[in-house]
Amino acid sequence: MLSLAGSASDNVAVTQVSWSNSAGSSGTASGADTWSVASIALQGGSNILTVTARDAAGNIATGRLTVTYSVPDTTPPTVSSTSPAGGASNVSTGIAITAIFSEPMSAASINDGTFTVGGVSGNISLNGATATFTPTSALAGSVSYTATLVGGVSGVKDVAGNPLASNHTWSFITSAPLACSSVTVRCVGPTQEYTTIQAAVDVAGPGDTILVYDGTYRGFVISTSGMSANRITIKANGSSALINLTNSRNEGITLSRASYVTVEGFTITGMPGYGLATHDASSMAPIRGLMIRNNTVQNSGSSNIYMSQVADSLIEGNTASGSVGSHGIYLANGGSDNTILRGNLCNNNGKNGIHFNGDSSVGGDGLHSGITVENNVLYNNTANGVDADGVQDSVFQNNLMYGNGRNALRLFQIDSDQ
């Protein structure tokens, strides 16, 4: 409510002072020469208040005042999604545990007392609406862990100070330990069977797991496919498997027409072109069944994650930030249908957080169909949160987008068939 007072004058006498608000209310002030209004209801945004004084002859004079009112945030935050999800099994022992809230949170409220993972020590960070618990060492295999976000007055709060209404807990089970002695496990590290990832990839076949120990590595190219029931899995065994040297295609990780492959848990930084990319498929014969999960791809010269002609795949839990000249995640070219982009964090990229392009000029139907885009956090990108050319019959839900240079979500048709 706003109180307003003032004075009016006339060579004979002021008989009445009235007021109106462009946001929808009006009334008569108390008094005339000296007048006041006890309470004017304001609406969120701009309120233009007009005060009108009348004399006995019906002559009027007006004055205007613009009041901008910010409605206080009294809505408590909620948890939009977690990674791992509640009830998940076969979870990587090297994973960081994340929670995505419905709005940006207060960093001061998220600490080792309000975000816990039972029996685990770790480091806690907050990036806008995403809280991350990074264990100080790998989790044990075949163990059930319970994560808790504390609610109530002593718990986690949004930036306005509203607390999470009640505790939010979820549990997950880690995968069984992998033994380097197994014929289907190929271990990579300074003291392991293979010292480079590429050497292990070159001999891997369907059903194999390449386990990469913490260290600094050159990137790799994989051109061998797994099968739907016998995937090829290439995963970090801890939290510090870093790729900062290019592969033979001047990228970090390249999948060349390789289907049914999982890439999980790597940090890829500073590639001159794409950070993690697919190539050499076609719109009529796309790459299928990829799982690109829980990787951090940052500071690439072009898109951090470039998925060209990729169908029936999952891109989940990745951080794609700081692309110098392009997008966080780019799903390109016809044939990239029925793919899920879930729980990714894309921020501070040179163009869009997530970009789609049907690319009819490249061939195929020039469309993306059956896409699901959910529970992603997209902020501070130079252009748009999501930029979608040629996307149809798809679902966009529960994404948090803020602080992007142009739009949160842009749907259009330039280089697509519809």
Buried (B, 14 or more C-beta within 10 A) or exposed (E): EBEBEBEBEBEEEBBBBBBBBBBEBEEEBEBBEEBEBEEBEBBEEEBEBBBBBBBEEEEEBEEEEEBEBEEEEEEBBEBBBBBBBEEBEEBBBBBBBBBBBBBBBBBEBBBEEBBBBEEBEBEBBBBBBBBBBEBEEBBEBEBEBBBBBBBEEEBBBBBBEBBBEEEBBBBBBBBEEBEBEEEBBBBBBEEBBBEBBBBBBBEBEBBBBBBBBBBEBBBBBBEBBBEEEEBBBBBBBBBBBBBBEBBEBEBBBBBBBBBBBBBBBBBBBBBEBBBBBBBEBBBEEBBBBBBBBBBBBBBBBBBBBBBBBBBBBBBBBBBBBBBEEBBBBBBBBBBBBBBBBBBBBBBBBBBBBBBBBBBBEBBBBBBBBBBBBBBBBBBBBBBBBBBBBBBBEBEBEBBBBBBBEEBBBBBEBEBBEE
